[in-house]
Amino acid sequence: MRKLNLGCGTKKLDGWVNVDHSSVGSPDVVLDLESTPWPWETSSVDEIMLMHVLEHLGRDTGVYLNIFKEIYRVCCNNAKISIAVPHPRHDDFLNDPTHVRAITYDSLKLFDQAFNQRCIDNGWANTLLGMQMGIDLGMESVQVTLDPYWHKLWHSQQITREALDQAIRSQNNVVKESRFVLRVRK
């Protein structure tokens, strides 16, 4: 079983191939993830982890899309892809000049061919990235971490779910981090 911890920095994991663009954290593989193809064979990876990495990659749309092509290429069918990113409306995202791309649930759904088909069937004007690129990544789960202020309001029941959802849609600094798990479908 091959597992890739992409963009590991100094957070190396036992049992994983730890990959980073810098040798500072002594990764197992030094690799610029924006340069493709990657050195792994097609369908040779069972799990990929991108923890606070993806928002730093792909300022250029073509480069970003190539990263997803490579993720799909190297992964086996049913491979698990775990992604953690700062929420794009949180100061953690906005204040870091190395963050070049917002990663959201809606943007990741564009790589799901079943969602692409629903867009076609309903006449929605979404980009059909999964179908266009020949990749298929299904969303398995989404988890958000609330900023401490909002976490306290929610867990002390001082705010309703409806009010929290409205705040998430309309205000900054409500959600601190988003975590997604995708599954590769080949």
CYANA upper distance limits for C-alpha pairs under 8 A (distance plus 0.5 A):
  1 MET  CA     45 VAL  CA      7.62
  1 MET  CA     46 ASP  CA      6.55
  2 ARG  CA     16 TRP  CA      7.60
  2 ARG  CA     17 VAL  CA      7.96
  2 ARG  CA     44 SER  CA      7.47
  2 ARG  CA     45 VAL  CA      5.47
  2 ARG  CA     46 ASP  CA      6.05
  2 ARG  CA     47 GLU  CA      7.32
  3 LYS  CA     15 GLY  CA      7.94
  3 LYS  CA     16 TRP  CA      5.49
  3 LYS  CA     17 VAL  CA      6.57
  3 LYS  CA     45 VAL  CA      6.54
  3 LYS  CA     46 ASP  CA      6.34
  3 LYS  CA     47 GLU  CA      5.16
  3 LYS  CA     48 ILE  CA      6.27
  3 LYS  CA     49 MET  CA      8.40
  4 LEU  CA     16 TRP  CA      6.12
  4 LEU  CA     17 VAL  CA      5.37
  4 LEU  CA     18 ASN  CA      6.66
  4 LEU  CA     19 VAL  CA      7.57
  4 LEU  CA     45 VAL  CA      7.86
  4 LEU  CA     47 GLU  CA      6.82
  4 LEU  CA     48 ILE  CA      5.29
  4 LEU  CA     49 MET  CA      6.73
  5 ASN  CA     12 LYS  CA      8.16
  5 ASN  CA     13 LEU  CA      7.90
  5 ASN  CA     16 TRP  CA      6.64
  5 ASN  CA     17 VAL  CA      6.47
  5 ASN  CA     18 ASN  CA      5.32
  5 ASN  CA     19 VAL  CA      6.46
  5 ASN  CA     48 ILE  CA      6.51
  5 ASN  CA     49 MET  CA      5.35
  5 ASN  CA     50 LEU  CA      6.95
  6 LEU  CA     18 ASN  CA      6.88
  6 LEU  CA     19 VAL  CA      5.42
  6 LEU  CA     20 ASP  CA      6.83
  6 LEU  CA     33 LEU  CA      8.47
  6 LEU  CA     48 ILE  CA      7.49
  6 LEU  CA     49 MET  CA      6.45
  6 LEU  CA     50 LEU  CA      5.87
  6 LEU  CA     51 MET  CA      8.30
  6 LEU  CA     53 VAL  CA      8.07
  7 GLY  CA     18 ASN  CA      8.11
  7 GLY  CA     19 VAL  CA      6.08
  7 GLY  CA     20 ASP  CA      4.97
  7 GLY  CA     21 HIS  CA      7.54
  7 GLY  CA     33 LEU  CA      8.49
  7 GLY  CA     50 LEU  CA      7.00
  7 GLY  CA     51 MET  CA      7.88
  7 GLY  CA     53 VAL  CA      6.20
  8 CYS  CA     12 LYS  CA      6.44
  8 CYS  CA     18 ASN  CA      6.32
  8 CYS  CA     19 VAL  CA      6.25
  8 CYS  CA     20 ASP  CA      6.08
  8 CYS  CA     27 PRO  CA      7.75
  8 CYS  CA     50 LEU  CA      8.34
  8 CYS  CA     51 MET  CA      8.04
  9 GLY  CA     19 VAL  CA      8.38
  9 GLY  CA     20 ASP  CA      6.41
  9 GLY  CA     22 SER  CA      7.95
  9 GLY  CA     24 VAL  CA      8.03
  9 GLY  CA     25 GLY  CA      6.00
  9 GLY  CA     27 PRO  CA      7.92
 10 THR  CA     24 VAL  CA      7.91
 10 THR  CA     25 GLY  CA      4.73
 10 THR  CA     26 SER  CA      7.87
 10 THR  CA     27 PRO  CA      8.21
 11 LYS  CA     25 GLY  CA      8.07
 12 LYS  CA     16 TRP  CA      8.36
 12 LYS  CA     18 ASN  CA      6.27
 12 LYS  CA     25 GLY  CA      8.36
 12 LYS  CA     27 PRO  CA      7.47
 13 LEU  CA     17 VAL  CA      8.37
 13 LEU  CA     18 ASN  CA      7.32
 17 VAL  CA     28 ASP  CA      6.55
 17 VAL  CA     29 VAL  CA      7.80
 18 ASN  CA     27 PRO  CA      5.67
 18 ASN  CA     28 ASP  CA      5.64
 18 ASN  CA     29 VAL  CA      6.88
 19 VAL  CA     27 PRO  CA      5.90
 19 VAL  CA     28 ASP  CA      6.52
 19 VAL  CA     29 VAL  CA      5.31
 19 VAL  CA     30 VAL  CA      6.36
 19 VAL  CA     31 LEU  CA      6.98
 20 ASP  CA     27 PRO  CA      6.52
 20 ASP  CA     29 VAL  CA      7.13
 20 ASP  CA     30 VAL  CA      5.71
 20 ASP  CA     31 LEU  CA      6.20
 20 ASP  CA     32 ASP  CA      7.56
 20 ASP  CA     33 LEU  CA      8.36
 21 HIS  CA     30 VAL  CA      5.72
 21 HIS  CA     31 LEU  CA      5.22
 21 HIS  CA     32 ASP  CA      5.20
 21 HIS  CA     33 LEU  CA      7.60
 22 SER  CA     27 PRO  CA      8.38
 22 SER  CA     30 VAL  CA      6.68
 22 SER  CA     31 LEU  CA      8.17
 23 SER  CA     27 PRO  CA      6.71
 23 SER  CA     30 VAL  CA      6.65
 31 LEU  CA     35 SER  CA      8.46
 33 LEU  CA     38 TRP  CA      8.00
 33 LEU  CA     57 LEU  CA      8.34
 33 LEU  CA     67 ILE  CA      7.60
 34 GLU  CA     57 LEU  CA      7.33
 34 GLU  CA     58 GLY  CA      7.36
 34 GLU  CA     63 VAL  CA      6.67
 34 GLU  CA     64 TYR  CA      8.03
 34 GLU  CA     66 ASN  CA      8.30
 34 GLU  CA     67 ILE  CA      6.96
 36 THR  CA     66 ASN  CA      7.74
 36 THR  CA     67 ILE  CA      7.95
 36 THR  CA     70 GLU  CA      7.62
 37 PRO  CA     70 GLU  CA      7.18
 38 TRP  CA     70 GLU  CA      7.43
 40 TRP  CA     44 SER  CA      7.32
 40 TRP  CA     45 VAL  CA      8.42
 40 TRP  CA     74 VAL  CA      6.68
 41 GLU  CA     74 VAL  CA      6.42
 42 THR  CA     73 ARG  CA      5.77
 42 THR  CA     74 VAL  CA      4.90
 42 THR  CA     75 CYS  CA      7.34
 42 THR  CA     76 CYS  CA      8.28
 43 SER  CA     73 ARG  CA      6.69
 43 SER  CA     74 VAL  CA      5.20
 43 SER  CA     75 CYS  CA      5.05
 43 SER  CA     76 CYS  CA      4.59
 43 SER  CA     77 ASN  CA      7.76
 44 SER  CA     74 VAL  CA      6.11
 44 SER  CA     75 CYS  CA      6.32
 44 SER  CA     76 CYS  CA      6.36
 45 VAL  CA     74 VAL  CA      6.23
 45 VAL  CA     75 CYS  CA      5.01
 45 VAL  CA     76 CYS  CA      6.17
 45 VAL  CA     79 ALA  CA      7.55
 46 ASP  CA     75 CYS  CA      6.48
 46 ASP  CA     76 CYS  CA      6.23
 46 ASP  CA     78 ASN  CA      8.17
 46 ASP  CA     79 ALA  CA      5.09
 46 ASP  CA     80 LYS  CA      7.05
 47 GLU  CA     75 CYS  CA      7.80
 47 GLU  CA     79 ALA  CA      5.78
 47 GLU  CA     80 LYS  CA      5.23
 47 GLU  CA     81 ILE  CA      6.31
 47 GLU  CA     82 SER  CA      8.46
 48 ILE  CA     79 ALA  CA      8.27
 48 ILE  CA     80 LYS  CA      6.84
 48 ILE  CA     81 ILE  CA      5.26
 48 ILE  CA     82 SER  CA      6.77
 49 MET  CA     81 ILE  CA      6.39
 49 MET  CA     82 SER  CA      5.31
 49 MET  CA     83 ILE  CA      6.63
 50 LEU  CA     54 LEU  CA      6.94
 50 LEU  CA     81 ILE  CA      8.27
 50 LEU  CA     82 SER  CA      6.66
 50 LEU  CA     83 ILE  CA      5.35
 50 LEU  CA     84 ALA  CA      6.97
 51 MET  CA     82 SER  CA      8.11
 51 MET  CA     83 ILE  CA      6.18
 51 MET  CA     84 ALA  CA      5.26
 51 MET  CA     85 VAL  CA      7.26
 52 HIS  CA     56 HIS  CA      8.42
 52 HIS  CA     83 ILE  CA      7.97
 52 HIS  CA     84 ALA  CA      5.87
 52 HIS  CA     85 VAL  CA      5.33
 52 HIS  CA     86 PRO  CA      7.56
 53 VAL  CA     57 LEU  CA      7.51
 53 VAL  CA     84 ALA  CA      8.31
 53 VAL  CA     85 VAL  CA      7.74
 54 LEU  CA     83 ILE  CA      8.15
 54 LEU  CA     85 VAL  CA      7.60
 54 LEU  CA    101 ARG  CA      8.28
 54 LEU  CA    103 ILE  CA      7.98
 55 GLU  CA     85 VAL  CA      7.07
 55 GLU  CA     86 PRO  CA      8.43
 55 GLU  CA     99 HIS  CA      5.84
 55 GLU  CA    100 VAL  CA      6.43
 55 GLU  CA    101 ARG  CA      5.43
 55 GLU  CA    102 ALA  CA      6.51
 55 GLU  CA    103 ILE  CA      6.87
 56 HIS  CA     98 THR  CA      6.38
 56 HIS  CA     99 HIS  CA      5.23
 56 HIS  CA    100 VAL  CA      5.91
 56 HIS  CA    101 ARG  CA      7.20
 57 LEU  CA     64 TYR  CA      7.05
 57 LEU  CA     99 HIS  CA      8.35
 57 LEU  CA    100 VAL  CA      7.12
 57 LEU  CA    101 ARG  CA      7.58
 58 GLY  CA     62 GLY  CA      7.95
 58 GLY  CA     63 VAL  CA      5.50
 58 GLY  CA     64 TYR  CA      4.46
 58 GLY  CA     65 LEU  CA      8.22
 58 GLY  CA     67 ILE  CA      8.32
 58 GLY  CA    100 VAL  CA      7.55
 58 GLY  CA    101 ARG  CA      7.51
 59 ARG  CA     63 VAL  CA      7.85
 59 ARG  CA     64 TYR  CA      7.51
 59 ARG  CA    100 VAL  CA      5.72
 59 ARG  CA    101 ARG  CA      6.81
 60 ASP  CA     64 TYR  CA      6.89
 61 THR  CA     65 LEU  CA      6.66
 62 GLY  CA     66 ASN  CA      6.64
 63 VAL  CA     67 ILE  CA      6.86
 64 TYR  CA     68 PHE  CA      7.29
 65 LEU  CA     69 LYS  CA      6.82
 66 ASN  CA     70 GLU  CA      6.66
 67 ILE  CA     71 ILE  CA      6.67
 68 PHE  CA     72 TYR  CA      6.62
 69 LYS  CA     73 ARG  CA      6.52
 69 LYS  CA    133 MET  CA      7.83
 69 LYS  CA    135 ILE  CA      7.49
 70 GLU  CA     74 VAL  CA      6.58
 71 ILE  CA     75 CYS  CA      6.68
 72 TYR  CA    135 ILE  CA      6.84
 72 TYR  CA    136 ASP  CA      8.25
 72 TYR  CA    137 LEU  CA      8.43
 72 TYR  CA    184 VAL  CA      7.39
 75 CYS  CA     79 ALA  CA      6.32
 75 CYS  CA    184 VAL  CA      7.57
 76 CYS  CA    184 VAL  CA      7.66
 76 CYS  CA    186 LYS  CA      8.12
 77 ASN  CA    184 VAL  CA      5.98
 77 ASN  CA    185 ARG  CA      5.85
 77 ASN  CA    186 LYS  CA      5.56
 78 ASN  CA    183 ARG  CA      5.89
 78 ASN  CA    184 VAL  CA      5.24
 78 ASN  CA    185 ARG  CA      6.22
 78 ASN  CA    186 LYS  CA      8.11
 79 ALA  CA    183 ARG  CA      6.15
 79 ALA  CA    184 VAL  CA      5.73
 80 LYS  CA    181 VAL  CA      7.28
 80 LYS  CA    182 LEU  CA      6.43
 80 LYS  CA    183 ARG  CA      5.44
 80 LYS  CA    184 VAL  CA      7.19
 81 ILE  CA    181 VAL  CA      6.07
 81 ILE  CA    182 LEU  CA      5.50
 81 ILE  CA    183 ARG  CA      6.72
 81 ILE  CA    184 VAL  CA      8.22
 82 SER  CA    179 ARG  CA      7.79
 82 SER  CA    180 PHE  CA      6.35
 82 SER  CA    181 VAL  CA      5.11
 82 SER  CA    182 LEU  CA      7.03
 83 ILE  CA    179 ARG  CA      6.07
 83 ILE  CA    180 PHE  CA      5.64
 83 ILE  CA    181 VAL  CA      6.88
 84 ALA  CA    177 GLU  CA      7.48
 84 ALA  CA    178 SER  CA      6.24
 84 ALA  CA    179 ARG  CA      4.85
 84 ALA  CA    180 PHE  CA      6.96
 85 VAL  CA    103 ILE  CA      7.38
 85 VAL  CA    177 GLU  CA      6.22
 85 VAL  CA    178 SER  CA      6.00
 85 VAL  CA    179 ARG  CA      7.05
 86 PRO  CA     90 HIS  CA      7.46
 86 PRO  CA     92 ASP  CA      6.81
 86 PRO  CA     93 PHE  CA      5.96
 86 PRO  CA    176 LYS  CA      6.41
 86 PRO  CA    177 GLU  CA      4.83
 86 PRO  CA    178 SER  CA      6.69
 87 HIS  CA     92 ASP  CA      8.23
 87 HIS  CA     93 PHE  CA      6.88
 87 HIS  CA    102 ALA  CA      8.16
 87 HIS  CA    103 ILE  CA      8.17
 87 HIS  CA    104 THR  CA      8.19
 87 HIS  CA    175 VAL  CA      6.53
 87 HIS  CA    176 LYS  CA      5.98
 87 HIS  CA    177 GLU  CA      5.45
 87 HIS  CA    178 SER  CA      6.43
 88 PRO  CA     93 PHE  CA      6.02
 88 PRO  CA     94 LEU  CA      7.38
 88 PRO  CA    102 ALA  CA      5.87
 88 PRO  CA    103 ILE  CA      7.67
 88 PRO  CA    104 THR  CA      8.29
 89 ARG  CA     93 PHE  CA      7.43
 89 ARG  CA     94 LEU  CA      7.46
 89 ARG  CA    171 GLN  CA      8.00
 89 ARG  CA    172 ASN  CA      5.36
 89 ARG  CA    173 ASN  CA      6.70
 89 ARG  CA    175 VAL  CA      8.23
 90 HIS  CA     94 LEU  CA      6.82
 90 HIS  CA    172 ASN  CA      6.03
 90 HIS  CA    173 ASN  CA      4.86
 90 HIS  CA    174 VAL  CA      7.59
 90 HIS  CA    175 VAL  CA      7.19
 90 HIS  CA    176 LYS  CA      6.33
 91 ASP  CA     95 ASN  CA      6.03
 91 ASP  CA    172 ASN  CA      8.17
 91 ASP  CA    173 ASN  CA      6.91
 92 ASP  CA     96 ASP  CA      7.20
 92 ASP  CA    176 LYS  CA      7.83
 93 PHE  CA     99 HIS  CA      7.06
 94 LEU  CA     99 HIS  CA      8.14
103 ILE  CA    107 SER  CA      6.99
103 ILE  CA    108 LEU  CA      7.75
104 THR  CA    108 LEU  CA      6.79
104 THR  CA    178 SER  CA      8.36
105 TYR  CA    109 LYS  CA      6.68
105 TYR  CA    142 VAL  CA      8.17
105 TYR  CA    180 PHE  CA      8.20
106 ASP  CA    110 LEU  CA      7.35
107 SER  CA    111 PHE  CA      8.43
108 LEU  CA    112 ASP  CA      8.18
108 LEU  CA    139 MET  CA      8.40
109 LYS  CA    115 PHE  CA      7.27
109 LYS  CA    137 LEU  CA      8.35
109 LYS  CA    138 GLY  CA      7.93
109 LYS  CA    139 MET  CA      7.36
110 LEU  CA    115 PHE  CA      7.55
110 LEU  CA    116 ASN  CA      7.16
110 LEU  CA    126 ASN  CA      8.01
110 LEU  CA    127 THR  CA      7.05
110 LEU  CA    128 LEU  CA      6.49
110 LEU  CA    129 LEU  CA      5.91
110 LEU  CA    130 GLY  CA      6.72
111 PHE  CA    116 ASN  CA      8.28
111 PHE  CA    128 LEU  CA      7.82
111 PHE  CA    129 LEU  CA      5.73
111 PHE  CA    130 GLY  CA      4.50
111 PHE  CA    131 MET  CA      8.19
111 PHE  CA    135 ILE  CA      7.17
111 PHE  CA    136 ASP  CA      6.27
111 PHE  CA    137 LEU  CA      6.00
111 PHE  CA    138 GLY  CA      8.08
112 ASP  CA    116 ASN  CA      6.74
112 ASP  CA    129 LEU  CA      8.32
112 ASP  CA    130 GLY  CA      5.90
112 ASP  CA    135 ILE  CA      8.24
112 ASP  CA    136 ASP  CA      5.53
112 ASP  CA    137 LEU  CA      5.37
112 ASP  CA    138 GLY  CA      5.71
112 ASP  CA    139 MET  CA      7.99
113 GLN  CA    117 GLN  CA      6.66
113 GLN  CA    128 LEU  CA      8.11
113 GLN  CA    130 GLY  CA      5.58
113 GLN  CA    131 MET  CA      6.27
113 GLN  CA    135 ILE  CA      8.10
113 GLN  CA    136 ASP  CA      5.95
113 GLN  CA    137 LEU  CA      7.94
113 GLN  CA    138 GLY  CA      8.42
114 ALA  CA    118 ARG  CA      6.92
115 PHE  CA    119 CYS  CA      6.76
116 ASN  CA    120 ILE  CA      6.91
116 ASN  CA    126 ASN  CA      8.25
116 ASN  CA    127 THR  CA      8.32
116 ASN  CA    128 LEU  CA      5.69
116 ASN  CA    129 LEU  CA      8.15
116 ASN  CA    130 GLY  CA      7.40
116 ASN  CA    131 MET  CA      7.41
117 GLN  CA    121 ASP  CA      6.59
118 ARG  CA    122 ASN  CA      6.48
119 CYS  CA    123 GLY  CA      6.28
119 CYS  CA    124 TRP  CA      5.26
119 CYS  CA    125 ALA  CA      7.57
119 CYS  CA    126 ASN  CA      6.95
119 CYS  CA    128 LEU  CA      8.41
120 ILE  CA    124 TRP  CA      6.91
128 LEU  CA    132 GLN  CA      6.46
129 LEU  CA    133 MET  CA      6.23
129 LEU  CA    135 ILE  CA      8.41
130 GLY  CA    134 GLY  CA      6.21
130 GLY  CA    135 ILE  CA      5.36
130 GLY  CA    136 ASP  CA      5.88
130 GLY  CA    137 LEU  CA      8.00
131 MET  CA    135 ILE  CA      7.10
131 MET  CA    136 ASP  CA      8.11
135 ILE  CA    185 ARG  CA      8.42
135 ILE  CA    186 LYS  CA      8.35
136 ASP  CA    184 VAL  CA      6.68
136 ASP  CA    185 ARG  CA      5.88
136 ASP  CA    186 LYS  CA      7.47
137 LEU  CA    182 LEU  CA      6.44
137 LEU  CA    183 ARG  CA      6.02
137 LEU  CA    184 VAL  CA      5.33
137 LEU  CA    185 ARG  CA      6.56
138 GLY  CA    182 LEU  CA      5.86
138 GLY  CA    183 ARG  CA      5.61
138 GLY  CA    184 VAL  CA      6.99
138 GLY  CA    185 ARG  CA      7.58
139 MET  CA    180 PHE  CA      7.87
139 MET  CA    181 VAL  CA      6.72
139 MET  CA    182 LEU  CA      5.07
139 MET  CA    183 ARG  CA      6.98
140 GLU  CA    180 PHE  CA      8.05
140 GLU  CA    181 VAL  CA      5.84
140 GLU  CA    182 LEU  CA      5.78
140 GLU  CA    183 ARG  CA      6.94
141 SER  CA    180 PHE  CA      6.20
141 SER  CA    181 VAL  CA      5.66
141 SER  CA    182 LEU  CA      7.69
142 VAL  CA    178 SER  CA      7.67
142 VAL  CA    179 ARG  CA      6.20
142 VAL  CA    180 PHE  CA      5.17
142 VAL  CA    181 VAL  CA      7.15
143 GLN  CA    178 SER  CA      6.35
143 GLN  CA    179 ARG  CA      5.57
143 GLN  CA    180 PHE  CA      7.02
144 VAL  CA    175 VAL  CA      6.99
144 VAL  CA    176 LYS  CA      7.93
144 VAL  CA    177 GLU  CA      6.18
144 VAL  CA    178 SER  CA      5.00
144 VAL  CA    179 ARG  CA      6.69
145 THR  CA    151 HIS  CA      8.50
145 THR  CA    175 VAL  CA      6.34
145 THR  CA    176 LYS  CA      6.08
145 THR  CA    177 GLU  CA      5.63
145 THR  CA    178 SER  CA      6.96
146 LEU  CA    150 TRP  CA      6.40
146 LEU  CA    151 HIS  CA      5.67
146 LEU  CA    174 VAL  CA      6.33
146 LEU  CA    175 VAL  CA      4.87
146 LEU  CA    176 LYS  CA      5.85
146 LEU  CA    177 GLU  CA      7.67
147 ASP  CA    151 HIS  CA      6.43
147 ASP  CA    173 ASN  CA      6.78
147 ASP  CA    174 VAL  CA      5.88
147 ASP  CA    175 VAL  CA      5.94
147 ASP  CA    176 LYS  CA      5.45
148 PRO  CA    152 LYS  CA      6.59
149 TYR  CA    153 LEU  CA      7.00
149 TYR  CA    174 VAL  CA      8.48
150 TRP  CA    154 TRP  CA      6.56
150 TRP  CA    174 VAL  CA      6.56
151 HIS  CA    155 HIS  CA      6.57
152 LYS  CA    156 SER  CA      6.43
153 LEU  CA    157 GLN  CA      6.63
153 LEU  CA    158 GLN  CA      5.50
153 LEU  CA    159 ILE  CA      6.37
154 TRP  CA    158 GLN  CA      6.61
154 TRP  CA    159 ILE  CA      6.13
154 TRP  CA    160 THR  CA      7.96
154 TRP  CA    164 LEU  CA      8.19
159 ILE  CA    163 ALA  CA      6.76
159 ILE  CA    164 LEU  CA      7.01
160 THR  CA    164 LEU  CA      6.66
161 ARG  CA    165 ASP  CA      6.52
162 GLU  CA    166 GLN  CA      6.71
163 ALA  CA    167 ALA  CA      6.67
164 LEU  CA    168 ILE  CA      6.65
165 ASP  CA    169 ARG  CA      6.81
166 GLN  CA    170 SER  CA      6.67
167 ALA  CA    171 GLN  CA      5.77
167 ALA  CA    174 VAL  CA      7.34
168 ILE  CA    172 ASN  CA      8.12
168 ILE  CA    174 VAL  CA      6.22
168 ILE  CA    175 VAL  CA      7.15
